[in-house]
Amino acid sequence: MTDADIADRARFDAIRYAQVWEDADVLVEALHPAPGATLASIGSAGDNVLALLTTDPARVVALDLSAAQLACLRLRMAAYAALDHAALLELMGSRPSRRRGALLDRLTDGLDAADQQFWAERRAAVIRHGLGGIGKFERYFRIFRRWVLPLVSSRRQVAALLEPRDHDGRAAFYETWNNWRWRLLLRLFFSRAAMGRLGRDPAFFDFAEGSLTDHLAARIRHALVELDPADNPYLHWILTGRHGAALPLALRPEHFATIRARLDRVDIRHQSLEAFIADSPVVDGWNLSDVFEYMGPSAHAAAYRALLDATRPGGRLVYWNMLTPRHAPAELSPRIRPRDDEAHRLWRRDKAFFYSALVIEERLS
């Protein structure tokens, strides 16, 4: 139906994303689940699976084809259970630390043999970069930060970019930032070829439309002018390798105890959407990340139908588009209510600014 097609074209044997690059604040509001809901989420590195625990669900099913990504989620859950909040931020890389090795060892002692071996092989990387910095996508940003960004901006300019300003101040600063060197950097480093080689798997662009560089140029301007960079943890990480004063939802201190208390509600499944749906679940809300981007039209239509059949009336399917426009197949439109105005409003607030659209579609009764 869905993921077998993806698995044939992309690799899932390494950590692609060491943190989730989708705004959990947007996701939680988009799903808008009632307490006691059953939610299903693409696992990825686990941040947004854990963020969904703040909505008081009965269960969050974390699905992923990648054993490596699910290892990231299990280690996060061990960290919430065993560490205090400050130590969690150090382990993640949100804050500097000289004790990541000791923290990691403390956590892995309680994991199974396969996870212990997995993290032993990555121990040096976690110590150096933090748990949130060891994926392929984060390495791509590290190359950008260390070797490319200094060609166009000084450390002082980067620090100035992240200072709080009003809208007019941000617009004026952006005009000084958006010089010919920056535009050249965008064309070279944020091309499909460069991102496919260094960041995302090249197979994830198989169905893409339009210019990645033009798309990112517009979205970066939005993040630097329409949003406040000072409040953007994703932008802070890209530019500094830390989260700064801003933190993603799951890492904020006000949510730490809540997430810790609800860890037993996470149901981790190393399986495809197809396999999960075959068990006839009834789900109140789906965090589908950008999974439809990787499918051709026929696979997308089949996947969407099966997902909709497994959704409780009133439940929502939430997902992102970047360069591959995907919405409910036309033949299924009588069964769903698009929440386009709500989705566009939330998309304009999305601090993980890469995507061209957020889609919210609600199953009718």
Protein Blocks (a to p, Z undefined) as FASTA:
>chain_A
ZZmmmmmmpcckbcfblbdcbdfklmmmmnopaehiacdddfknolmmmmmmmnopabdc
dddfblklmmmmmmmmmmmmmmcfklmmmmnopagcfklmmmmmmmmmmmcfklmmmmmm
mmmmmmmnojklmcfklmmmmmmmmmmmmmmocfklmmmmmpccdfklmmmmmmmmmpmk
lmmmmmmmmgmklmmmmmmcfklmmmggcjfklmmmmmmmmmmmmpcfklmmklmmmmno
pabjbdcfklpmklmmmmmmmmmmpccddddfklmmmnopacfbdcehjmlmmpcfklmm
mmmmmmmmmpcehiacddddfklccdddfklmmmpccdfklmmmmmmmmmblmbmbdcdd
dddZZ
